[in-house]
Amino acid sequence: MKVKEIMTPNAKVCAPTDTLAHAARYMWDNDCGILPIIKDGGKVIGLITDRDICMAAAINSGNLSNIAVEDVISGKVYSANPEDDVRKALETMQEHKIRRLPVVAGDGTLDGILSMNDVVLRAQDASDKKNPDLAYADVVNTYKAICAHPLPLRQTEAAVVGV
């Protein structure tokens, strides 16, 4: 199954110069928790999540009208290509512990968003088919990888030493 078959097309976006207040309102109005940040003809340069906005509000005493989106976003964007197999996208989500991926065409422009919601809604019981395109186990394994917290340093050291 290809990413383009289950992604959410026509994702809502914002510009790097938009304020966090604008981004928060736009997320609320469109019932989404993430906005790709685009510029230069629709190229994805970052992402902002509802959590990013909440953390910025807490740190800045709730004043979101004076903070630009570009001041909060991280520089690295992990993405999927519309032609990628969904399992490849899930591997990216697992590796980087993220629940949503922008789906980016070869020219860097946004085609949509692939979220774990999209994946869950398309997953199938493996007993229903010999080789499902997307099995419940794929979903569970991805969530397990995303949700796993790294061991604290002392536990990591003990695991290496064998204590």
N, CA, C and O atoms as a DFTB+ gen file, in Angstrom:
652 C
 N C O
     1  1       0.841      -1.172       0.000
     2  2       0.000       0.000       0.000
     3  2       0.895       1.247       0.000
     4  3       1.849       1.340       0.772
     5  1       0.579       2.167      -0.849
     6  2       1.369       3.396      -0.978
     7  2       0.837       4.489      -0.047
     8  3      -0.349       4.536       0.278
     9  1       1.752       5.360       0.366
    10  2       1.403       6.466       1.250
    11  2       0.268       7.303       0.665
    12  3      -0.650       7.699       1.383
    13  1       0.332       7.569      -0.626
    14  2      -0.686       8.427      -1.248
    15  2      -2.092       7.853      -1.158
    16  3      -3.073       8.589      -1.273
    17  1      -2.198       6.535      -0.951
    18  2      -3.502       5.890      -0.867
    19  2      -4.210       6.153       0.459
    20  3      -5.436       6.062       0.531
    21  1      -3.454       6.478       1.510
    22  2      -4.100       6.648       2.817
    23  2      -3.818       8.003       3.466
    24  3      -4.404       8.313       4.503
    25  1      -2.945       8.810       2.887
    26  2      -2.619      10.113       3.474
    27  2      -3.829      11.042       3.429
    28  3      -4.800      10.794       2.715
    29  1      -3.744      12.107       4.205
    30  2      -4.745      13.171       4.151
    31  2      -4.231      14.215       3.166
    32  3      -3.228      14.875       3.434
    33  1      -4.907      14.372       2.029
    34  2      -4.456      15.371       1.055
    35  2      -4.884      16.776       1.483
    36  3      -5.640      16.945       2.440
    37  1      -4.397      17.757       0.771
    38  2      -4.800      19.152       1.004
    39  2      -4.632      19.574       2.453
    40  3      -5.538      20.154       3.052
    41  1      -3.470      19.278       3.009
    42  2      -3.195      19.640       4.396
    43  2      -3.223      21.151       4.577
    44  3      -2.834      21.905       3.685
    45  1      -3.683      21.576       5.727
    46  2      -3.654      22.993       6.085
    47  2      -2.201      23.363       6.378
    48  3      -1.452      22.552       6.923
    49  1      -1.807      24.561       6.026
    50  2      -0.416      25.001       6.185
    51  2      -0.374      26.415       6.758
    52  3      -1.391      27.104       6.827
    53  1       0.815      26.828       7.163
    54  2       1.007      28.228       7.532
    55  2       2.394      28.674       7.073
    56  3       3.224      27.864       6.660
    57  1       2.615      29.958       7.156
    58  2       3.874      30.563       6.730
    59  2       4.784      30.759       7.941
    60  3       4.301      30.854       9.069
    61  1       6.090      30.821       7.717
    62  2       7.017      31.000       8.839
    63  2       6.810      32.312       9.588
    64  3       7.145      32.407      10.769
    65  1       6.268      33.315       8.923
    66  2       6.068      34.615       9.556
    67  2       4.732      34.745      10.279
    68  3       4.491      35.741      10.961
    69  1       3.860      33.744      10.134
    70  2       2.599      33.759      10.876
    71  2       2.891      33.713      12.373
    72  3       3.912      33.166      12.789
    73  1       2.001      34.282      13.181
    74  2       2.177      34.224      14.629
    75  2       1.677      32.891      15.171
    76  3       0.906      32.189      14.516
    77  1       2.124      32.557      16.364
    78  2       1.631      31.349      17.005
    79  2       0.146      31.462      17.311
    80  3      -0.571      30.462      17.288
    81  1      -0.319      32.672      17.595
    82  2      -1.758      32.870      17.825
    83  2      -2.543      32.499      16.569
    84  3      -3.579      31.838      16.644
    85  1      -2.036      32.934      15.411
    86  2      -2.703      32.595      14.148
    87  2      -2.674      31.082      13.918
    88  3      -3.689      30.493      13.546
    89  1      -1.518      30.453      14.137
    90  2      -1.391      29.006      13.927
    91  2      -2.328      28.241      14.856
    92  3      -2.977      27.286      14.432
    93  1      -2.403      28.652      16.114
    94  2      -3.282      27.982      17.076
    95  2      -4.742      28.101      16.648
    96  3      -5.482      27.119      16.703
    97  1      -5.159      29.272      16.230
    98  2      -6.533      29.482      15.789
    99  2      -6.830      28.649      14.543
   100  3      -7.911      28.075      14.412
   101  1      -5.862      28.591      13.634
   102  2      -6.036      27.840      12.394
   103  2      -6.164      26.343      12.695
   104  3      -6.983      25.654      12.087
   105  1      -5.350      25.840      13.638
   106  2      -5.466      24.434      14.044
   107  2      -6.837      24.173      14.646
   108  3      -7.481      23.174      14.327
   109  1      -7.280      25.070      15.515
   110  2      -8.578      24.907      16.166
   111  2      -9.703      24.890      15.130
   112  3     -10.577      24.024      15.156
   113  1      -9.662      25.853      14.230
   114  2     -10.728      25.973      13.218
   115  2     -10.760      24.798      12.254
   116  3     -11.813      24.485      11.699
   117  1      -9.631      24.149      12.049
   118  2      -9.540      23.055      11.075
   119  2      -9.356      21.683      11.713
   120  3      -9.100      20.700      11.017
   121  1      -9.485      21.616      13.038
   122  2      -9.396      20.351      13.770
   123  2      -8.155      19.544      13.396
   124  3      -8.240      18.371      13.031
   125  1      -6.998      20.207      13.497
   126  2      -5.748      19.500      13.218
   127  2      -4.726      19.851      14.294
   128  3      -4.830      20.893      14.940
   129  1      -3.760      18.995      14.479
   130  2      -2.754      19.191      15.517
   131  2      -1.372      19.499      14.986
   132  3      -0.413      19.593      15.752
   133  1      -1.266      19.657      13.681
   134  2       0.023      19.940      13.074
   135  2      -0.198      20.779      11.816
   136  3      -1.180      20.609      11.094
   137  1       0.739      21.681      11.581
   138  2       0.715      22.480      10.355
   139  2       2.088      22.451       9.723
   140  3       3.067      22.825      10.370
   141  1       2.189      22.019       8.482
   142  2       3.453      22.177       7.776
   143  2       3.704      23.667       7.542
   144  3       2.772      24.431       7.290
   145  1       4.950      24.063       7.628
   146  2       5.343      25.445       7.370
   147  2       5.921      25.462       5.965
   148  3       6.865      24.731       5.665
   149  1       5.353      26.296       5.109
   150  2       5.807      26.316       3.720
   151  2       6.245      27.716       3.302
   152  3       5.763      28.728       3.812
   153  1       7.166      27.732       2.366
   154  2       7.560      28.977       1.698
   155  2       8.234      28.607       0.396
   156  3       8.384      27.423       0.092
   157  1       8.638      29.584      -0.368
   158  2       9.316      29.359      -1.646
   159  2       8.542      28.414      -2.558
   160  3       9.059      27.370      -2.956
   161  1       7.327      28.772      -2.882
   162  2       6.538      27.985      -3.818
   163  2       5.963      26.713      -3.252
   164  3       5.728      25.757      -3.990
   165  1       5.731      26.684      -1.953
   166  2       5.093      25.516      -1.360
   167  2       6.038      24.477      -0.809
   168  3       5.610      23.365      -0.497
   169  1       7.315      24.802      -0.678
   170  2       8.290      23.852      -0.128
   171  2       8.157      23.795       1.400
   172  3       8.020      24.826       2.059
   173  1       8.198      22.583       1.948
   174  2       8.078      22.388       3.391
   175  2       9.410      22.703       4.050
   176  3      10.436      22.107       3.720
   177  1       9.385      23.651       4.992
   178  2      10.621      24.011       5.703
   179  2      10.575      23.630       7.176
   180  3      11.578      23.740       7.880
   181  1       9.429      23.191       7.635
   182  2       9.286      22.806       9.033
   183  2       7.860      22.417       9.342
   184  3       6.989      22.408       8.472
   185  1       7.643      22.095      10.604
   186  2       6.323      21.715      11.094
   187  2       6.111      22.374      12.441
   188  3       7.066      22.599      13.185
   189  1       4.872      22.681      12.755
   190  2       4.543      23.137      14.099
   191  2       3.357      22.336      14.590
   192  3       2.392      22.119      13.857
   193  1       3.435      21.897      15.840
   194  2       2.363      21.092      16.422
   195  2       1.651      21.889      17.512
   196  3       2.136      22.916      17.987
   197  1       0.489      21.378      17.886
   198  2      -0.241      21.993      18.985
   199  2       0.590      21.962      20.264
   200  3       0.505      22.878      21.082
   201  1       1.383      20.923      20.438
   202  2       2.258      20.833      21.618
   203  2       3.321      21.927      21.581
   204  3       3.604      22.545      22.608
   205  1       3.915      22.174      20.413
   206  2       4.897      23.253      20.288
   207  2       4.299      24.579      20.736
   208  3       4.946      25.361      21.432
   209  1       3.066      24.820      20.332
   210  2       2.398      26.078      20.674
   211  2       2.110      26.140      22.173
   212  3       2.296      27.184      22.798
   213  1       1.660      25.038      22.744
   214  2       1.398      25.006      24.194
   215  2       2.671      25.263      24.995
   216  3       2.654      26.013      25.970
   217  1       3.761      24.646      24.588
   218  2       5.031      24.852      25.298
   219  2       5.493      26.298      25.163
   220  3       5.978      26.881      26.133
   221  1       5.350      26.881      23.985
   222  2       5.728      28.284      23.780
   223  2       4.859      29.188      24.643
   224  3       5.347      30.177      25.191
   225  1       3.582      28.862      24.769
   226  2       2.677      29.665      25.606
   227  2       3.110      29.599      27.070
   228  3       3.123      30.615      27.765
   229  1       3.460      28.417      27.526
   230  2       3.879      28.258      28.925
   231  2       5.171      29.024      29.209
   232  3       5.299      29.674      30.247
   233  1       6.102      28.943      28.304
   234  2       7.397      29.593      28.489
   235  2       7.297      31.110      28.358
   236  3       8.041      31.845      29.006
   237  1       6.381      31.569      27.524
   238  2       6.257      33.005      27.241
   239  2       5.020      33.637      27.874
   240  3       4.486      34.616      27.352
   241  1       4.569      33.090      28.981
   242  2       3.423      33.641      29.726
   243  2       2.166      33.782      28.876
   244  3       1.374      34.701      29.086
   245  1       1.981      32.892      27.936
   246  2       0.747      32.852      27.173
   247  2       0.624      33.843      26.041
   248  3      -0.396      33.844      25.352
   249  1       1.617      34.689      25.814
   250  2       1.533      35.703      24.761
   251  2       2.011      35.131      23.432
   252  3       3.212      35.092      23.166
   253  1       1.084      34.692      22.609
   254  2       1.425      34.058      21.337
   255  2       1.377      35.013      20.152
   256  3       1.814      34.666      19.055
   257  1       0.856      36.191      20.364
   258  2       0.702      37.150      19.263
   259  2       2.012      37.790      18.833
   260  3       2.099      38.356      17.744
   261  1       3.031      37.705      19.678
   262  2       4.318      38.329      19.359
   263  2       5.395      37.322      18.981
   264  3       6.566      37.685      18.863
   265  1       5.018      36.070      18.792
   266  2       5.990      35.029      18.459
   267  2       5.678      34.476      17.076
   268  3       4.560      34.036      16.806
   269  1       6.670      34.503      16.215
   270  2       6.505      33.967      14.863
   271  2       6.684      32.448      14.885
   272  3       7.444      31.912      15.691
   273  1       5.987      31.782      14.007
   274  2       6.101      30.335      13.870
   275  2       7.561      29.931      13.654
   276  3       8.016      28.942      14.229
   277  1       8.294      30.677      12.841
   278  2       9.677      30.326      12.533
   279  2      10.580      30.358      13.762
   280  3      11.670      29.786      13.735
   281  1      10.152      31.012      14.836
   282  2      10.950      31.062      16.061
   283  2      10.796      29.798      16.899
   284  3      11.542      29.601      17.858
   285  1       9.847      28.947      16.553
   286  2       9.536      27.770      17.360
   287  2       9.849      26.454      16.646
   288  3      10.151      25.454      17.297
   289  1       9.779      26.450      15.332
   290  2       9.920      25.183      14.607
   291  2      11.351      24.660      14.672
   292  3      12.311      25.421      14.793
   293  1      11.459      23.350      14.589
   294  2      12.784      22.738      14.516
   295  2      13.225      22.691      13.061
   296  3      12.394      22.744      12.154
   297  1      14.502      22.593      12.843
   298  2      15.035      22.657      11.495
   299  2      14.910      21.380      10.681
   300  3      14.904      21.437       9.452
   301  1      14.811      20.236      11.335
   302  2      14.794      18.965      10.616
   303  2      13.360      18.517      10.331
   304  3      12.524      18.457      11.232
   305  1      13.093      18.204       9.066
   306  2      11.782      17.695       8.667
   307  2      11.955      16.273       8.149
   308  3      12.668      16.035       7.175
   309  1      11.298      15.342       8.809
   310  2      11.251      13.966       8.322
   311  2       9.976      13.848       7.511
   312  3       8.922      14.325       7.931
   313  1      10.067      13.212       6.345
   314  2       8.898      13.167       5.463
   315  2       8.819      11.829       4.752
   316  3       9.716      10.990       4.836
   317  1       7.720      11.668       4.055
   318  2       7.507      10.501       3.201
   319  2       7.217      11.012       1.799
   320  3       6.796      12.153       1.608
   321  1       7.447      10.155       0.835
   322  2       7.113      10.443      -0.552
   323  2       5.762       9.780      -0.839
   324  3       5.479       8.718      -0.285
   325  1       4.934      10.372      -1.678
   326  2       3.621       9.763      -1.962
   327  2       3.722       8.331      -2.492
   328  3       2.807       7.534      -2.287
   329  1       4.813       8.000      -3.167
   330  2       4.972       6.670      -3.751
   331  2       5.592       5.656      -2.791
   332  3       5.678       4.471      -3.115
   333  1       6.025       6.111      -1.608
   334  2       6.616       5.196      -0.624
   335  2       5.599       4.167      -0.171
   336  3       4.400       4.439      -0.126
   337  1       6.088       2.984       0.162
   338  2       5.261       1.994       0.822
   339  2       4.946       2.510       2.224
   340  3       5.800       3.130       2.856
   341  1       3.745       2.267       2.713
   342  2       3.353       2.745       4.032
   343  2       4.294       2.218       5.110
   344  3       4.586       2.926       6.073
   345  1       4.768       0.996       4.961
   346  2       5.667       0.427       5.978
   347  2       6.978       1.214       6.065
   348  3       7.562       1.315       7.144
   349  1       7.442       1.765       4.958
   350  2       8.639       2.613       4.990
   351  2       8.362       3.878       5.796
   352  3       9.203       4.314       6.583
   353  1       7.196       4.459       5.602
   354  2       6.808       5.648       6.368
   355  2       6.705       5.309       7.858
   356  3       7.112       6.107       8.704
   357  1       6.166       4.135       8.181
   358  2       6.069       3.721       9.577
   359  2       7.452       3.561      10.194
   360  3       7.646       3.893      11.364
   361  1       8.404       3.062       9.435
   362  2       9.775       2.944       9.937
   363  2      10.343       4.320      10.278
   364  3      11.026       4.477      11.289
   365  1      10.064       5.312       9.442
   366  2      10.514       6.680       9.721
   367  2       9.863       7.194      10.999
   368  3      10.526       7.813      11.830
   369  1       8.573       6.941      11.156
   370  2       7.864       7.366      12.367
   371  2       8.460       6.692      13.602
   372  3       8.660       7.334      14.633
   373  1       8.741       5.401      13.491
   374  2       9.312       4.665      14.618
   375  2      10.689       5.206      14.981
   376  3      10.975       5.463      16.150
   377  1      11.520       5.371      13.996
   378  2      12.902       5.812      14.232
   379  2      12.969       7.186      14.882
   380  3      13.810       7.427      15.748
   381  1      12.090       8.078      14.469
   382  2      12.160       9.465      14.948
   383  2      11.081       9.801      15.978
   384  3      10.963      10.946      16.413
   385  1      10.287       8.781      16.368
   386  2       9.267       8.927      17.404
   387  2       8.283      10.059      17.092
   388  3       8.044      10.949      17.908
   389  1       7.731       9.990      15.899
   390  2       6.767      11.001      15.463
   391  2       5.490      10.335      14.969
   392  3       5.518       9.222      14.443
   393  1       4.380      11.026      15.145
   394  2       3.066      10.473      14.794
   395  2       2.532      10.967      13.464
   396  3       1.534      10.451      12.960
   397  1       3.191      11.959      12.897
   398  2       2.711      12.528      11.638
   399  2       3.894      12.848      10.745
   400  3       4.942      13.290      11.217
   401  1       3.717      12.621       9.455
   402  2       4.758      12.920       8.468
   403  2       4.171      13.765       7.349
   404  3       3.106      13.442       6.825
   405  1       4.848      14.837       6.979
   406  2       4.420      15.506       5.754
   407  2       4.733      14.591       4.570
   408  3       5.759      13.912       4.557
   409  1       3.877      14.580       3.617
   410  2       4.099      13.798       2.397
   411  2       4.540      14.801       1.345
   412  3       3.787      15.689       0.944
   413  1       5.786      14.632       0.909
   414  2       6.440      15.627       0.077
   415  2       6.819      15.015      -1.269
   416  3       7.428      13.947      -1.331
   417  1       6.448      15.707      -2.340
   418  2       6.774      15.270      -3.697
   419  2       8.279      15.455      -3.935
   420  3       8.976      16.072      -3.128
   421  1       8.752      14.922      -5.030
   422  2      10.170      15.006      -5.375
   423  2      10.701      16.424      -5.474
   424  3      11.893      16.652      -5.267
   425  1       9.839      17.380      -5.787
   426  2      10.284      18.771      -5.899
   427  2      10.207      19.520      -4.571
   428  3      10.449      20.727      -4.525
   429  1       9.872      18.810      -3.488
   430  2       9.835      19.425      -2.165
   431  2       8.510      20.043      -1.776
   432  3       8.376      20.579      -0.676
   433  1       7.523      19.977      -2.665
   434  2       6.218      20.569      -2.356
   435  2       5.343      19.570      -1.594
   436  3       5.492      18.355      -1.723
   437  1       4.446      20.113      -0.812
   438  2       3.587      19.309       0.049
   439  2       2.446      18.665      -0.734
   440  3       1.734      19.337      -1.481
   441  1       2.280      17.343      -0.550
   442  2       1.145      16.617      -1.141
   443  2       0.078      16.304      -0.106
   444  3      -1.093      16.143      -0.449
   445  1       0.477      16.215       1.164
   446  2      -0.474      15.872       2.220
   447  2       0.239      15.564       3.508
   448  3       1.418      15.878       3.671
   449  1      -0.480      14.948       4.424
   450  2       0.053      14.528       5.725
   451  2      -0.326      13.067       5.924
   452  3      -1.453      12.665       5.634
   453  1       0.613      12.283       6.416
   454  2       0.315      10.917       6.831
   455  2       0.374      10.903       8.350
   456  3       1.418      11.172       8.945
   457  1      -0.752      10.587       8.969
   458  2      -0.802      10.541      10.429
   459  2      -1.068       9.108      10.882
   460  3      -1.508       8.261      10.106
   461  1      -0.792       8.868      12.143
   462  2      -1.121       7.560      12.691
   463  2      -2.637       7.338      12.635
   464  3      -3.082       6.193      12.554
   465  1      -3.428       8.398      12.675
   466  2      -4.878       8.241      12.506
   467  2      -5.182       7.604      11.152
   468  3      -5.998       6.686      11.061
   469  1      -4.519       8.098      10.094
   470  2      -4.723       7.534       8.754
   471  2      -4.363       6.055       8.736
   472  3      -5.070       5.237       8.147
   473  1      -3.262       5.727       9.384
   474  2      -2.758       4.352       9.407
   475  2      -3.723       3.445      10.169
   476  3      -4.077       2.369       9.688
   477  1      -4.145       3.876      11.347
   478  2      -5.057       3.062      12.166
   479  2      -6.349       2.765      11.412
   480  3      -6.853       1.642      11.452
   481  1      -6.879       3.764      10.730
   482  2      -8.152       3.575      10.036
   483  2      -8.053       2.622       8.851
   484  3      -9.072       2.090       8.409
   485  1      -6.858       2.395       8.329
   486  2      -6.685       1.491       7.187
   487  2      -6.109       0.128       7.552
   488  3      -6.034      -0.757       6.699
   489  1      -5.708      -0.051       8.787
   490  2      -5.112      -1.324       9.212
   491  2      -6.153      -2.436       9.187
   492  3      -7.355      -2.203       9.314
   493  1      -5.644      -3.656       9.018
   494  2      -6.528      -4.816       8.928
   495  2      -6.057      -5.905       9.880
   496  3      -4.880      -5.988      10.231
   497  1      -6.990      -6.721      10.279
   498  2      -6.676      -7.883      11.090
   499  2      -5.942      -8.880      10.200
   500  3      -6.444      -9.255       9.140
   501  1      -4.766      -9.307      10.623
   502  2      -3.963     -10.235       9.817
   503  2      -4.684     -11.553       9.580
   504  3      -4.390     -12.242       8.603
   505  1      -5.617     -11.921      10.445
   506  2      -6.346     -13.178      10.241
   507  2      -7.364     -13.062       9.112
   508  3      -7.847     -14.070       8.598
   509  1      -7.691     -11.817       8.726
   510  2      -8.634     -11.627       7.625
   511  2      -7.999     -11.877       6.259
   512  3      -8.688     -12.242       5.306
   513  1      -6.700     -11.682       6.167
   514  2      -5.978     -11.848       4.907
   515  2      -4.648     -12.521       5.193
   516  3      -4.100     -12.380       6.286
   517  1      -4.131     -13.246       4.224
   518  2      -2.824     -13.880       4.427
   519  2      -1.713     -12.843       4.553
   520  3      -0.848     -12.961       5.422
   521  1      -1.733     -11.845       3.707
   522  2      -0.712     -10.802       3.726
   523  2      -1.366      -9.421       3.619
   524  3      -1.392      -8.831       2.539
   525  1      -1.889      -8.907       4.724
   526  2      -2.539      -7.602       4.642
   527  2      -1.518      -6.516       4.291
   528  3      -0.356      -6.584       4.691
   529  1      -1.973      -5.524       3.542
   530  2      -1.095      -4.417       3.182
   531  2      -0.641      -3.639       4.413
   532  3       0.459      -3.086       4.449
   533  1      -1.498      -3.610       5.403
   534  2      -1.218      -2.872       6.629
   535  2      -1.939      -3.592       7.764
   536  3      -3.161      -3.512       7.885
   537  1      -1.177      -4.289       8.589
   538  2      -1.763      -5.113       9.650
   539  2      -1.816      -4.351      10.975
   540  3      -1.080      -3.389      11.193
   541  1      -2.704      -4.809      11.841
   542  2      -2.788      -4.216      13.174
   543  2      -1.423      -4.252      13.863
   544  3      -1.064      -3.320      14.582
   545  1      -0.673      -5.314      13.644
   546  2       0.653      -5.428      14.266
   547  2       1.581      -4.292      13.827
   548  3       2.401      -3.822      14.616
   549  1       1.456      -3.850      12.573
   550  2       2.262      -2.718      12.102
   551  2       1.947      -1.463      12.916
   552  3       2.846      -0.702      13.274
   553  1       0.674      -1.259      13.201
   554  2       0.231      -0.100      13.968
   555  2       0.756      -0.179      15.403
   556  3       1.330       0.777      15.924
   557  1       0.549      -1.331      16.023
   558  2       0.964      -1.507      17.414
   559  2       2.480      -1.350      17.538
   560  3       2.956      -0.675      18.451
   561  1       3.226      -1.952      16.648
   562  2       4.687      -1.850      16.720
   563  2       5.158      -0.415      16.521
   564  3       6.127       0.011      17.148
   565  1       4.487       0.325      15.662
   566  2       4.859       1.723      15.455
   567  2       4.555       2.538      16.702
   568  3       5.390       3.329      17.142
   569  1       3.375       2.357      17.276
   570  2       3.046       3.083      18.506
   571  2       4.000       2.722      19.638
   572  3       4.400       3.597      20.406
   573  1       4.369       1.456      19.754
   574  2       5.311       1.049      20.800
   575  2       6.649       1.770      20.638
   576  3       7.231       2.234      21.618
   577  1       7.127       1.862      19.416
   578  2       8.404       2.538      19.173
   579  2       8.302       4.038      19.444
   580  3       9.224       4.633      20.002
   581  1       7.194       4.643      19.052
   582  2       7.002       6.084      19.268
   583  2       6.914       6.393      20.756
   584  3       7.489       7.374      21.227
   585  1       6.199       5.561      21.486
   586  2       5.930       5.841      22.895
   587  2       7.058       5.423      23.836
   588  3       7.084       5.860      24.986
   589  1       7.975       4.601      23.383
   590  2       9.058       4.129      24.250
   591  2       9.946       5.293      24.664
   592  3      10.410       6.071      23.830
   593  1      10.173       5.396      25.965
   594  2      11.060       6.430      26.487
   595  2      12.459       5.851      26.609
   596  3      12.618       4.696      27.003
   597  1      13.471       6.634      26.278
   598  2      14.828       6.123      26.461
   599  2      15.099       5.913      27.948
   600  3      14.577       6.640      28.793
   601  1      15.910       4.923      28.253
   602  2      16.257       4.667      29.646
   603  2      17.060       5.838      30.193
   604  3      17.857       6.432      29.465
   605  1      16.863       6.180      31.468
   606  2      17.734       7.191      32.062
   607  2      19.182       6.708      32.024
   608  3      19.436       5.505      31.952
   609  1      20.108       7.623      32.071
   610  2      21.525       7.303      31.909
   611  2      21.968       6.207      32.859
   612  3      22.661       5.286      32.428
   613  1      21.602       6.262      34.127
   614  2      22.048       5.251      35.094
   615  2      21.519       3.865      34.718
   616  3      22.249       2.883      34.851
   617  1      20.282       3.760      34.258
   618  2      19.750       2.468      33.846
   619  2      20.456       1.979      32.593
   620  3      20.703       0.782      32.446
   621  1      20.782       2.898      31.688
   622  2      21.490       2.524      30.472
   623  2      22.872       1.985      30.809
   624  3      23.297       0.967      30.263
   625  1      23.575       2.670      31.712
   626  2      24.903       2.209      32.128
   627  2      24.813       0.842      32.779
   628  3      25.651      -0.022      32.518
   629  1      23.806       0.629      33.627
   630  2      23.633      -0.656      34.296
   631  2      23.342      -1.755      33.289
   632  3      23.829      -2.875      33.440
   633  1      22.557      -1.452      32.267
   634  2      22.243      -2.447      31.252
   635  2      23.489      -2.843      30.475
   636  3      23.658      -4.010      30.121
   637  1      24.364      -1.873      30.208
   638  2      25.593      -2.163      29.470
   639  2      26.541      -3.002      30.308
   640  3      27.175      -3.923      29.793
   641  1      26.647      -2.689      31.615
   642  2      27.546      -3.406      32.513
   643  2      26.962      -4.756      32.887
   644  3      27.697      -5.671      33.259
   645  1      25.641      -4.886      32.792
   646  2      24.994      -6.149      33.118
   647  2      24.573      -6.243      34.569
   648  3      24.453      -7.341      35.114
   649  1      24.345      -5.097      35.201
   650  2      23.942      -5.079      36.606
   651  2      22.469      -5.389      36.721
   652  3      21.930      -5.423      37.827
